[in-house]
Amino acid sequence: MCPPDLSALIGSRICHDIISPLGAIGNGVELLALSNAAPTEEMALIHQSVANANAKVQLFRIAFGTANAGQTVGATEMAGVLTAYFTDGRTRSDYLVTDTVPRPEAKAALLAALCLHSALPSGGRIELRRTGVRWALAAQGMVHVDAGLWAALDHGQPMPDLSAATVHFALLPQALAALDRRAKFSRGDDRLLLEF
């Protein structure tokens, strides 16, 4: 029997426990809005903050949570999660997959999207495609690549020191190993392609 993936279980638990209170706050804000009170900047800020937190939790639930082989994620859910996550206005995502995908593949695709997002500090566009079982994710914009992190993904070199902001670089190879795949990337002046 394989040992449990503790980091994925922790991620699932955190997302599960946070999503209910966030939903309650969002419902409370909507009820206040229906009470005919004049809209205020404070209420708009609370509403936007809850929406942003919900978007992050939804993406993290798939990317950092457990991914059992029998589970799937629909195209509408994946596209919605990505669109909601990238609401900062600087980065846009285009999810060009129409099929339902196995949850382990969805996990890897979202982790890969987070890696690409890290390479777009000024924003840009991230495109996700799937042909058969092969994924191709492209980032377009002013690309900035941390050579150590990307070499660890592409060439299997030791992972450099990580921070909370770059943990997805360590999780992506694990997710791909579960699929018996490896990441491969190529870079142009304003484009970065990650395939698995």
C-alpha positions as CSV (number, residue, x, y, z in Angstrom):
1,M,0.0,0.0,0.0
2,C,1.3,3.4,-1.0
3,P,1.9,5.9,1.9
4,P,-0.7,8.8,1.8
5,D,0.3,12.1,0.2
6,L,0.1,14.2,3.4
7,S,0.6,17.5,1.7
8,A,-2.4,16.8,-0.6
9,L,-4.5,15.7,2.3
10,I,-3.6,18.9,4.2
11,G,-4.5,20.9,1.2
12,S,-7.8,19.2,0.8
13,R,-8.6,19.7,4.5
14,I,-7.7,23.4,4.5
15,C,-9.8,24.0,1.4
16,H,-12.7,22.0,2.8
17,D,-12.7,23.8,6.1
18,I,-12.4,27.3,4.6
19,I,-14.9,27.1,1.8
20,S,-18.0,27.0,4.1
21,P,-17.1,30.1,6.1
22,L,-16.3,32.0,2.9
23,G,-19.7,30.9,1.5
24,A,-21.4,32.2,4.6
25,I,-19.7,35.5,4.4
26,G,-20.6,35.8,0.8
27,N,-24.3,35.0,1.6
28,G,-24.3,37.6,4.4
29,V,-23.0,40.3,2.0
30,E,-25.7,39.4,-0.5
31,L,-28.4,39.5,2.2
32,L,-27.2,43.0,3.3
33,A,-27.3,44.1,-0.3
34,L,-30.9,42.9,-0.6
35,S,-31.9,44.8,2.6
36,N,-32.1,48.0,0.4
37,A,-29.2,49.5,2.2
38,A,-27.3,51.9,0.0
39,P,-24.2,50.3,-1.5
40,T,-21.0,51.3,0.1
41,E,-17.3,51.1,-0.8
42,E,-16.8,48.9,2.3
43,M,-19.5,46.4,1.2
44,A,-18.0,46.3,-2.3
45,L,-14.6,45.6,-0.9
46,I,-15.9,42.8,1.3
47,H,-17.8,41.3,-1.7
48,Q,-14.7,41.5,-3.9
49,S,-12.4,40.0,-1.2
50,V,-14.8,37.1,-0.6
51,A,-15.0,36.4,-4.4
52,N,-11.2,36.5,-4.7
53,A,-10.7,34.2,-1.7
54,N,-13.3,31.7,-3.1
55,A,-11.6,31.7,-6.5
56,K,-8.2,30.9,-4.9
57,V,-9.7,28.2,-2.7
58,Q,-11.4,26.5,-5.6
59,L,-8.2,26.4,-7.6
60,F,-6.1,25.3,-4.6
61,R,-8.6,22.5,-3.9
62,I,-7.8,20.9,-7.2
63,A,-4.1,21.9,-7.5
64,F,-3.0,21.2,-4.0
65,G,-5.6,18.7,-2.8
66,T,-6.0,14.9,-3.3
67,A,-6.6,13.6,-6.8
68,N,-7.9,10.1,-7.0
69,A,-7.8,8.3,-10.4
70,G,-11.5,7.8,-10.6
71,Q,-12.4,11.4,-10.2
72,T,-12.9,13.8,-13.1
73,V,-13.2,17.6,-13.5
74,G,-15.4,19.1,-16.2
75,A,-14.3,21.7,-18.7
76,T,-16.7,24.3,-17.4
77,E,-15.4,23.9,-13.9
78,M,-11.7,24.1,-15.0
79,A,-12.4,27.2,-17.2
80,G,-14.4,28.8,-14.4
81,V,-11.7,28.1,-11.7
82,L,-9.0,29.6,-13.9
83,T,-11.0,32.6,-15.0
84,A,-11.9,33.4,-11.4
85,Y,-8.3,32.9,-10.2
86,F,-6.8,35.3,-12.7
87,T,-9.1,38.2,-11.9
88,D,-6.2,40.6,-11.2
89,G,-6.6,42.1,-14.6
90,R,-2.9,41.5,-15.5
91,T,-3.2,37.8,-16.4
92,R,-5.8,36.1,-18.5
93,S,-6.3,32.4,-19.0
94,D,-7.8,30.6,-22.0
95,Y,-8.9,27.0,-21.3
96,L,-9.2,25.4,-24.7
97,V,-10.2,21.9,-23.5
98,T,-13.8,20.8,-24.0
99,D,-13.6,17.3,-22.5
100,T,-13.9,16.2,-18.9
101,V,-10.4,15.3,-17.7
102,P,-9.2,12.9,-15.0
103,R,-8.6,14.7,-11.7
104,P,-4.9,13.8,-11.6
105,E,-4.4,15.5,-15.0
106,A,-6.5,18.6,-13.9
107,K,-4.2,18.8,-10.8
108,A,-1.1,18.7,-12.9
109,A,-2.5,21.2,-15.4
110,L,-3.3,23.7,-12.7
111,L,0.1,23.3,-11.0
112,A,1.7,23.9,-14.5
113,A,-0.5,27.0,-14.9
114,L,0.7,28.3,-11.5
115,C,4.3,27.7,-12.7
116,L,3.6,29.7,-15.9
117,H,2.0,32.5,-13.9
118,S,5.2,32.8,-11.8
119,A,7.0,33.5,-15.0
120,L,4.7,36.4,-15.9
121,P,5.4,39.0,-13.2
122,S,3.9,41.8,-15.3
123,G,1.0,39.6,-16.4
124,G,0.1,38.1,-19.8
125,R,-1.9,35.3,-21.1
126,I,-1.9,31.6,-20.2
127,E,-3.4,29.1,-22.7
128,L,-4.2,25.5,-21.8
129,R,-4.7,22.8,-24.5
130,R,-5.0,19.0,-24.4
131,T,-4.6,16.7,-27.4
132,G,-5.3,13.1,-26.5
133,V,-3.8,12.8,-23.1
134,R,-0.9,15.3,-23.8
135,W,-1.1,18.8,-22.4
136,A,0.5,22.0,-23.8
137,L,0.4,25.1,-21.7
138,A,1.7,28.4,-23.1
139,A,2.5,31.7,-21.4
140,Q,2.7,34.9,-23.4
141,G,3.9,38.2,-22.2
142,M,7.1,39.5,-20.6
143,V,8.6,36.1,-19.6
144,H,10.9,36.0,-16.6
145,V,12.2,32.5,-15.9
146,D,13.9,31.5,-12.6
147,A,16.6,29.2,-14.2
148,G,16.9,26.9,-11.1
149,L,13.2,26.2,-10.8
150,W,12.7,25.6,-14.5
151,A,15.8,23.4,-14.8
152,A,14.5,21.3,-12.0
153,L,11.3,20.8,-13.9
154,D,12.7,20.1,-17.3
155,H,16.0,18.3,-16.5
156,G,15.3,16.7,-13.2
157,Q,18.0,18.8,-11.5
158,P,17.8,19.3,-7.7
159,M,15.0,21.7,-6.7
160,P,16.5,25.0,-5.4
161,D,15.3,26.5,-2.1
162,L,11.6,27.1,-2.3
163,S,9.2,29.6,-0.8
164,A,5.5,29.4,-0.3
165,A,5.2,31.4,-3.5
166,T,7.1,28.7,-5.5
167,V,5.9,25.5,-3.8
168,H,4.0,24.5,-7.0
169,F,7.4,23.9,-8.7
170,A,8.1,21.1,-6.3
171,L,4.5,19.7,-6.5
172,L,4.3,19.6,-10.3
173,P,6.9,16.9,-10.7
174,Q,5.2,14.8,-8.1
175,A,1.8,15.2,-9.8
176,L,3.4,14.3,-13.2
177,A,5.2,11.2,-11.7
178,A,1.8,9.9,-10.6
179,L,0.8,10.2,-14.3
180,D,4.1,8.6,-15.4
181,R,5.0,11.8,-17.2
182,R,7.7,14.5,-17.1
183,A,7.5,18.2,-17.9
184,K,9.3,19.7,-20.9
185,F,9.5,23.4,-21.6
186,S,10.8,25.7,-24.3
187,R,11.2,29.4,-24.2
188,G,11.1,32.3,-26.7
189,D,11.4,36.0,-26.2
190,D,7.8,36.5,-25.1
191,R,6.5,32.9,-24.9
192,L,7.0,29.9,-22.6
193,L,5.7,26.5,-23.5
194,L,5.3,23.7,-20.9
195,E,4.2,20.3,-22.1
196,F,3.6,17.0,-20.4
